Amino acid sequence: MPTLAIVFGIILNAMGFGAFVASGAYTSLIPTGFGTIIFLSGLISVFAPKIRMHLMHVAALVGLLGTLGGLGMGLPKLGALIAGTAERPLASGMQIAMGVVCLVFLVLCVKSFIDARRARKSE
């Protein structure tokens, strides 16, 4: 799970910096905030296995917030984005993309948590 957190953190950071370079708007850096927390949770948990469970729960919480924020802000604008009438198409697209990336991460976190619980019970 820490490796997935690191990878998804890098993806979110790349998305945020890419959108910032493309638009110049500082709000484009919002995915980097989520990505940095997820990345650091994964990185620290590699070196501190005793608190890995807590850090992965923090990463999952950030993934949940990213999903809710990204899809909650982006999906209402999806119709205008598809029609080509969106006020800020890059921002709307990035909101949806961040929401989807965070959703995939969250699903993988939940699957990992379920697998870990089953493994503990079977021991």
Stockholm file with secondary structure:
# STOCKHOLM 1.0

chainA/1-123         MPTLAIVFGIILNAMGFGAFVASGAYTSLIPTGFGTIIFLSGLISVFAPKIRMHLMHVAALVGLLGTLGGLGMGLPKLGALIAGTAERPLASGMQIAMGVVCLVFLVLCVKSFIDARRARKSE
#=GR chainA/1-123 SS CHHHHHHHHHHHHHHHHHHHHHHCCGGGGHHHHHHHHHHHHHHHHHHCGGGHHHHHHHHHHHHHHHHHHHHHHHGGGHHHHHHTCCSSHHHHHHHHHHHHHHHHHHHHHHHHHHHHHHHHHHC
#=GC SS_cons         CHHHHHHHHHHHHHHHHHHHHHHCCGGGGHHHHHHHHHHHHHHHHHHCGGGHHHHHHHHHHHHHHHHHHHHHHHGGGHHHHHHTCCSSHHHHHHHHHHHHHHHHHHHHHHHHHHHHHHHHHHC
//
